[in-house]
Amino acid sequence: MSGFAGPSAGSALLALGRAVPLLADAVSFLFSALLVRTLPAMPRPVPEVRESLLPQARAGASYVFRDRVLLGLALRPAVGNVAFLAVETVLALFAHDRLGIDTYGFGLLLTAEATGGLLGAAIASHLGRRLGTGTALTCTAAVEGLAILGLAAASNPFLAGLALAVCGAGMGAMMVLGPSFRQALVPAHLMGRVASTSRMLAMCAAPLGAFVGGWLATAYDVRAPLYAAAVLLLAMTAVTASMTSDRRVEAALRAAAPAAVS
């Protein structure tokens, strides 16, 4: 819901003053902290003897990089972050200079993406059952790349909003399918380490995407990062399609089933 209401609300508040959205954000965090204070106290768990942080991180990374399916799942958000940060770096400039969108319109553009994300998340389970998890993951990744390509070629705000809504739907479905599948594969005692490895790869990729997006826009044109992001996403889809094919997914689930039972 934050992604759905936040962009348009932020744009409306920005019209009142540059500092107003930041002040509203600070107040929302304060309100959240007060709500957290109302939660009932939980009993403290019995302390356990644990490994140091570095061996735990090494174990998680090793588990991901040795498993072709998990590596394919980890590559999608990592490469995706390079592409999407390249887009986000120039999106406001592209919307203003090429599409003639004002501040409030830009918020509506982001709201369209968030709306698509809600729809994608809602139909993710259906897609997984209908197409198979592996095929659904590949299709959603391809949809993201094609949608960004459509955004790059958009000549008016309506086409851009449609492209972002479709992209958001692909992202929303991916964010449900990927983590759910990973949770079914990874043993409980390694879940946090594996998830942290995937998240670290994605977060480390983000600055690279922002840098590349800014450089391409400066050296060529503001549409250049969008076209480059689309090509990168489609190439990533082609590379990881075999890594998370339905055959590999089903084999991985069968292999994980005995471990889950024991």
C-alpha positions as CSV (number, residue, x, y, z in Angstrom):
1,M,0.0,0.0,0.0
2,S,2.9,2.4,0.6
3,G,4.0,2.0,-3.0
4,F,0.4,2.5,-4.1
5,A,-0.5,5.7,-2.1
6,G,3.0,7.1,-1.4
7,P,4.0,8.5,-4.8
8,S,0.8,10.4,-5.5
9,A,0.6,11.6,-1.9
10,G,4.2,12.7,-2.0
11,S,3.7,14.6,-5.2
12,A,0.7,16.4,-3.7
13,L,2.6,17.3,-0.6
14,L,5.5,18.6,-2.7
15,A,3.2,21.1,-4.3
16,L,2.8,22.6,-0.8
17,G,6.5,23.0,-0.3
18,R,9.8,21.1,-0.8
19,A,10.2,20.2,2.9
20,V,6.6,19.1,3.4
21,P,7.0,15.5,2.0
22,L,10.2,15.0,4.2
23,L,8.4,16.3,7.3
24,A,5.4,14.0,6.6
25,D,7.8,11.1,6.2
26,A,9.4,11.8,9.5
27,V,6.0,12.0,11.2
28,S,5.0,8.7,9.7
29,F,8.1,7.0,11.2
30,L,7.3,8.6,14.6
31,F,3.7,7.3,14.3
32,S,5.0,3.8,13.4
33,A,7.3,3.8,16.4
34,L,4.4,4.7,18.7
35,L,2.4,1.8,17.2
36,V,5.3,-0.6,17.8
37,R,5.3,0.4,21.4
38,T,1.7,-0.9,21.7
39,L,2.7,-4.4,20.8
40,P,2.7,-7.0,23.6
41,A,6.2,-7.9,25.0
42,M,7.6,-11.2,23.8
43,P,9.6,-13.6,26.0
44,R,13.3,-13.5,25.2
45,P,14.6,-16.6,23.6
46,V,17.2,-18.7,25.3
47,P,20.6,-17.6,24.1
48,E,22.3,-20.1,21.8
49,V,26.0,-20.6,21.0
50,R,26.4,-19.2,17.5
51,E,29.1,-18.9,14.9
52,S,30.7,-15.6,14.3
53,L,29.2,-13.5,11.5
54,L,31.8,-14.2,8.8
55,P,31.5,-18.0,8.8
56,Q,27.7,-17.6,8.7
57,A,27.9,-15.3,5.7
58,R,30.4,-17.6,4.0
59,A,28.0,-20.6,4.5
60,G,25.1,-18.7,3.0
61,A,27.1,-17.5,0.0
62,S,28.5,-21.0,-0.6
63,Y,25.1,-22.5,-0.5
64,V,23.8,-20.0,-3.1
65,F,26.7,-20.2,-5.5
66,R,26.8,-24.0,-5.4
67,D,23.2,-24.4,-6.3
68,R,22.3,-23.5,-9.9
69,V,18.6,-22.8,-9.1
70,L,19.3,-20.6,-6.1
71,L,22.0,-18.8,-8.1
72,G,19.5,-18.1,-10.9
73,L,17.0,-16.7,-8.3
74,A,19.7,-14.5,-6.8
75,L,20.9,-13.2,-10.2
76,R,17.4,-11.9,-11.2
77,P,17.2,-9.2,-8.5
78,A,20.9,-8.4,-8.7
79,V,20.9,-7.8,-12.4
80,G,17.4,-6.3,-12.1
81,N,18.7,-3.7,-9.6
82,V,21.3,-2.6,-12.1
83,A,18.6,-2.1,-14.7
84,F,16.0,-0.5,-12.5
85,L,18.3,1.9,-10.8
86,A,19.6,3.0,-14.2
87,V,15.9,3.7,-15.0
88,E,15.1,5.4,-11.7
89,T,18.1,7.6,-11.9
90,V,16.7,9.4,-15.0
91,L,13.0,8.6,-14.8
92,A,12.0,12.1,-13.4
93,L,14.1,13.8,-16.0
94,F,12.7,11.6,-18.8
95,A,9.1,12.2,-17.6
96,H,9.6,16.0,-17.4
97,D,11.7,16.6,-20.5
98,R,10.4,14.0,-22.9
99,L,6.8,13.5,-21.8
100,G,6.0,16.9,-20.3
101,I,4.8,15.5,-17.0
102,D,4.6,17.8,-14.0
103,T,5.3,17.0,-10.3
104,Y,1.8,15.6,-9.6
105,G,1.7,13.7,-12.9
106,F,5.0,12.0,-12.0
107,G,3.4,10.8,-8.8
108,L,0.6,9.3,-10.8
109,L,3.1,7.6,-13.0
110,L,4.7,5.9,-10.0
111,T,1.3,5.1,-8.7
112,A,0.5,3.3,-12.0
113,E,3.7,1.1,-11.4
114,A,2.6,0.4,-7.8
115,T,-0.9,-0.5,-9.0
116,G,0.6,-3.0,-11.5
117,G,2.7,-4.4,-8.6
118,L,-0.4,-5.1,-6.5
119,L,-2.1,-6.9,-9.4
120,G,1.1,-8.9,-10.2
121,A,1.4,-10.0,-6.5
122,A,-2.3,-11.0,-6.5
123,I,-2.0,-13.2,-9.5
124,A,1.4,-14.7,-8.8
125,S,0.2,-17.9,-7.2
126,H,-2.2,-18.5,-10.1
127,L,0.6,-17.9,-12.6
128,G,2.8,-20.4,-10.7
129,R,0.1,-23.1,-10.8
130,R,-0.9,-22.4,-14.4
131,L,2.5,-22.1,-16.0
132,G,4.8,-23.8,-13.6
133,T,7.1,-21.9,-11.2
134,G,10.1,-21.9,-13.5
135,T,8.1,-20.7,-16.6
136,A,6.3,-18.1,-14.5
137,L,9.6,-16.7,-13.3
138,T,11.0,-16.5,-16.8
139,C,7.8,-14.9,-18.2
140,T,7.6,-12.3,-15.5
141,A,11.3,-11.4,-16.1
142,A,10.6,-11.1,-19.8
143,V,7.6,-8.9,-19.2
144,E,9.7,-6.5,-17.1
145,G,12.3,-6.2,-19.9
146,L,9.6,-5.7,-22.6
147,A,7.8,-3.1,-20.4
148,I,11.0,-1.1,-19.9
149,L,11.5,-1.2,-23.7
150,G,8.0,0.1,-24.1
151,L,8.7,2.9,-21.6
152,A,11.9,3.9,-23.5
153,A,9.9,4.2,-26.7
154,A,6.8,5.9,-25.1
155,S,5.8,9.2,-26.7
156,N,3.2,10.3,-24.2
157,P,2.4,9.9,-20.5
158,F,-0.4,7.4,-21.0
159,L,1.9,4.9,-22.8
160,A,4.6,5.5,-20.2
161,G,2.1,4.8,-17.4
162,L,0.9,1.6,-19.1
163,A,4.5,0.4,-19.5
164,L,5.3,1.1,-15.9
165,A,2.1,-0.7,-14.8
166,V,3.0,-3.7,-16.8
167,C,6.6,-3.6,-15.4
168,G,5.2,-3.3,-11.9
169,A,3.0,-6.4,-12.5
170,G,6.0,-8.4,-13.5
171,M,8.0,-7.2,-10.5
172,G,5.1,-7.9,-8.1
173,A,4.7,-11.4,-9.4
174,M,8.4,-12.0,-9.2
175,M,8.6,-10.8,-5.6
176,V,6.1,-13.4,-4.6
177,L,7.2,-16.3,-6.7
178,G,11.0,-16.0,-6.1
179,P,11.1,-15.8,-2.3
180,S,8.3,-18.4,-1.9
181,F,10.2,-20.8,-4.1
182,R,13.5,-20.1,-2.3
183,Q,11.8,-20.8,1.1
184,A,10.7,-24.2,-0.1
185,L,14.2,-25.1,-1.2
186,V,16.5,-23.8,1.6
187,P,16.8,-25.6,5.0
188,A,15.4,-23.5,7.9
189,H,18.8,-23.1,9.6
190,L,20.3,-21.6,6.4
191,M,17.3,-19.5,5.4
192,G,18.5,-16.2,6.9
193,R,22.0,-16.6,5.5
194,V,20.8,-17.5,2.0
195,A,18.3,-14.6,2.0
196,S,21.0,-12.2,3.2
197,T,23.4,-13.3,0.4
198,S,20.7,-12.7,-2.3
199,R,19.9,-9.3,-0.7
200,M,23.5,-8.3,-0.5
201,L,24.0,-9.1,-4.2
202,A,21.0,-7.0,-5.1
203,M,21.9,-4.1,-2.9
204,C,25.5,-4.0,-4.1
205,A,24.3,-3.9,-7.7
206,A,22.1,-0.9,-7.1
207,P,24.9,1.8,-7.1
208,L,26.3,0.4,-10.3
209,G,23.0,0.8,-12.0
210,A,22.6,4.4,-10.8
211,F,26.1,5.3,-12.0
212,V,25.5,3.7,-15.4
213,G,22.2,5.3,-15.8
214,G,23.6,8.8,-15.1
215,W,26.5,8.2,-17.4
216,L,24.4,7.0,-20.3
217,A,22.0,9.9,-20.0
218,T,24.9,12.4,-19.9
219,A,27.0,10.9,-22.7
220,Y,24.1,10.0,-25.0
221,D,20.4,10.7,-24.3
222,V,18.0,10.5,-21.4
223,R,16.3,7.5,-23.2
224,A,19.6,5.6,-23.5
225,P,19.5,4.2,-19.9
226,L,16.0,2.9,-20.5
227,Y,17.0,1.1,-23.7
228,A,20.1,-0.3,-22.0
229,A,18.1,-1.5,-19.0
230,A,15.6,-3.3,-21.3
231,V,18.4,-5.0,-23.1
232,L,20.1,-6.0,-19.8
233,L,16.8,-7.4,-18.4
234,L,16.1,-9.4,-21.5
235,A,19.6,-10.8,-21.6
236,M,19.3,-11.7,-17.9
237,T,16.1,-13.5,-18.7
238,A,17.7,-15.5,-21.4
239,V,20.7,-16.5,-19.2
240,T,18.7,-17.5,-16.2
241,A,15.8,-19.2,-18.0
242,S,17.6,-22.6,-18.1
243,M,18.8,-22.1,-14.5
244,T,15.2,-21.9,-13.2
245,S,13.5,-24.1,-15.8
246,D,10.5,-26.1,-14.7
247,R,12.6,-29.3,-14.9
248,R,15.2,-27.9,-12.5
249,V,12.6,-26.4,-10.2
250,E,10.7,-29.7,-9.9
251,A,14.0,-31.6,-9.3
252,A,15.0,-29.1,-6.6
253,L,11.7,-29.4,-4.9
254,R,11.9,-33.2,-4.9
255,A,15.4,-33.0,-3.4
256,A,14.3,-30.5,-0.7
257,A,11.3,-32.5,0.3
258,P,13.1,-35.2,2.4
259,A,15.1,-32.5,4.2
260,A,11.9,-30.7,5.0
261,V,10.3,-33.9,6.4
262,S,13.3,-34.8,8.5
